[in-house]
Amino acid sequence: MIAAYLEIRDGKIKKSSLEALSEARRRAAELGVGTAAVLVGAGVADKAPAAFAAGASKVYVIENESLADYSTQAYAVALAGFAAEAKPSALFFAATAMGKDLAPRVAARLGAALATDCTKVAVQDGSLVFTRPIYAGKAFLSLRLKSSPQIASLRPNVFPLGEADAGAGAGETVRMDAAIPDDAVKGRVTEILKEESAELDVTEADVVISGGRGLKGPEAFALLRDMAAVFPRAAVGASRSAVDSGWIGHQHQVGQTGKTVSPELYIAVGISGAIQHLAGMSSSKVIVAVNKDPEAPIFKVADYGIVGDLLEVAPKLTDELKKALKD
């Protein structure tokens, strides 16, 4: 059995977790084993039908009031207990902020190996092979994990969603006890402060429009938000220099010290293309760069490039996108 942990945010299963479940289903089919989804929290059993529709043949539900709010330690205890009892051959996470926090702790509790931020999972000679970028995306490492379960986090927006099966809303649901010892949790969530903006997270977006030092100030990010508004699932990103300058929040940062994104379309506006930034977006399907410097490194990875003043190019590009998408 290959299992996938399903992350729930704002009452919904995150798209990136469904991608991990879809990949688990594809590899499980090759290996001739079942696919399971794991739900952790309080009052999460009602998400089971969505997990079945996304490809799970079995759903494990771990509920406890102490799991109502995410806690690294409590969730790690719950998932390690699941793995010890259900004994999946592999356990997938989405490489989100939560997945990157949780997967290593689960692996440590189980004494298992972990492959992080994977961009490919394959079956060779009857076993799973994981591929992940290394050296800031300059090379790729393929590895087999000898421990059991094999634990891996999968990069969001890389693995395609499986075809949803509306008729597969039922299956075997297994409820598991979640006894969390008091001494296992050193910290507890007392309050959650949400950003006022309802902007989509860059790791979840199908289109990311990022700005860099070339914007010369926070005001120019309004041009990028206008462009993002043209697309149904778009988010505004930024380079480290723009974030360090205080022009936009750190949650928008794309790069080696920020977030790694793999959207269908990445538009880099006023970004030179330092290797640290490329490490966070080079796996994007299509890359468009706008920069006044024709020698900017970003053009070496871009599929399309526009040389010009971004303050003039961005509004015109937005207008052309509106016309193209309207048609």
LOGUBA-245993 format. One record per residue (C-alpha): x, y, z. Coordinates in steps of 0.02 Angstrom, whole numbers, plus 50000, padded with zeros to 5 digits. Layout:
BEGIN
XYZ/...
This chain:
BEGIN
500005000050000/500585017549958/499825031050069/499715049850050/499455062150192/498095074750146/498375092150212/496795101850255/496765120850254/495225131650279/494115116250276/494755109850108/496025096950053/497475106249972/497705103549786/499525098949813/499005084649928/497805078149797/499255078549674/500265067749795/498795055849811/498615054949621/500455050449604/500275037449742/498845029749645/499835028949483/501355020849562/500275009049667/499425003149508/501124999049431/501614989349586/499934980649602/499574987349777/498214998149854/498155016949879/497705025150044/497395042850103/497725048650280/496685062350362/497265069750527/496345082450634/494675085250719/493065083250619/493985078150461/493025062050423/491875071550305/493345073750186/493415054950153/492255055550000/493395068349917/494885056949950/493975042049872/493505052549721/495335057449701/495905039349693/496065032249869/495465014349891/495535016250080/495485031450194/496245031750367/495485044550485/496465049850638/495395061550743/495675069450911/495215086450983/497065089151020/497345088450831/496095102250790/497525114550759/499125109250673/500525104650790/502145097650720/502435086050866/500635079950886/500405076750700/502085067850691/501555056350833/499885052850747/500655048950577/502055038550649/500735028450741/499775026150580/501325020050488/501775008050628/500035000450628/499515000950445/501274997550378/501185006350209/502645002750094/502765021450056/502055037550127/501935053250020/501775071250076/501565087149974/503135097849989/502165112550061/502685122350215/501755109650321/502415094650225/504205100650237/503975102950423/503065086650457/503855073550343/505615074250421/504895072450596/503855057350546/505365049650460/506435052650615/505155044450729/505085029250615/506955028550583/506555029350398/507425037850252/506645053150170/506715059749992/506245078249991/505515089749858/505405075949727/504985080549549/504815062749484/504325045749552/504575030149447/504485011349466/506035001649417/506314983149448/504824982649564/505354996849677/505105015649687/506435027549623/506345045649676/507125060249581/507485077049661/508485092349608/510145095949694/511445109849687/510105123249666/509315113849521/510935111549423/510825092549435/509585078949477/509805064649599/508885048049581/508825037049734/508025021649808/507545021249990/507985004950079/506975008450237/505125005350260/504055014850241/504845024950101/504435042950143/504455056750013/503815074449991/503255079049814/503455096349740/501765104949712/501165108249533/502345095149460/501295079349472/499645079849375/497995077349461/497135061049420/495425061049341/494145063849478/492885049749491/491255057149553/490525039849573/491935034149686/491325043449840/491325028249951/492545015050007/493325007850163/493575020750299/494695015450443/494635025550603/496205025050707/496525030250886/497585045550911/498245044851087/499435059651099/500465059051260/500525075851350/502415075251360/502535072651171/501925090251132/503085104151188/502135118251105/500305121651069/499395133050949/498495146751046/498055158350903/498115158650713/498405175450631/497945175350447/498565187550318/497195199850274/497475197150090/496595182250013/497955180049881/498325162449822/499955155049886/501305155049752/501605136349775/499775132649732/499585144549585/499505139349403/500235156249354/501525166049453/502005184049411/503565188949507/504425205649528/506215209949575/507395224249604/506925231749437/505235237049505/506155250349607/504835250949742/503265243049816/502085253549709/502545244149550/501895227849622/500155234649583/500585231649400/500935213449437/499325211349536/498365218549388/499185205649277/498845191549400/497005196449406/496865191649223/497115173249264/495935162349369/497295154449478/498745166649484/499845173449623/501135187149642/502905181949685/504515191249718/506395189549719/507375190249880/507995207949845/506195214349832/505735205649996/507305211550086/506895229250031/505215227750118/504195229949959/503195214049985/503005200550118/504175185650136/502755173450098/502895179249916/504755175649900/505265163149765/506995155849768/508255145449864/507865154450028/506025156449986/504755145049904/504965133149759/503625134649626/503185124749470/501745134049386/501135131949209/501715149849174/503035160149266/503245178449219/504815186649291/504705205549288/506255215549331/507185200249395/508985198049340/509005179249368/510265175449505/510555156849532/509665157649701/508075163749616/508215151349473/508295137249599/506525141349652/505675142949482/506695134049347/505485119349344/504075130749283/503265124349123/503405140849026/504495155549080/504285173349017/505555186749065/505385205649056/507005215249085/507835230649014/509535222149015/509695210648864/511145201648951/510165197449108/510425179049158/508535176449169/508455176248978/509525160448974/508125150349054/506655159948981/505585152648842/505075170348792/505955186648830/505455204848818/506825218048827/506125234548884/505585245849026/504445235449136/503405250749182/502935251948999/502925233448955/501895226849103/500295236949069/500375232848883/500675214548919/499185214449037/498075222248903/498635209448774/498335195148896/496575201448929/496205201648743/496955184448715/496035176348861/494415184948815/494505177748640/
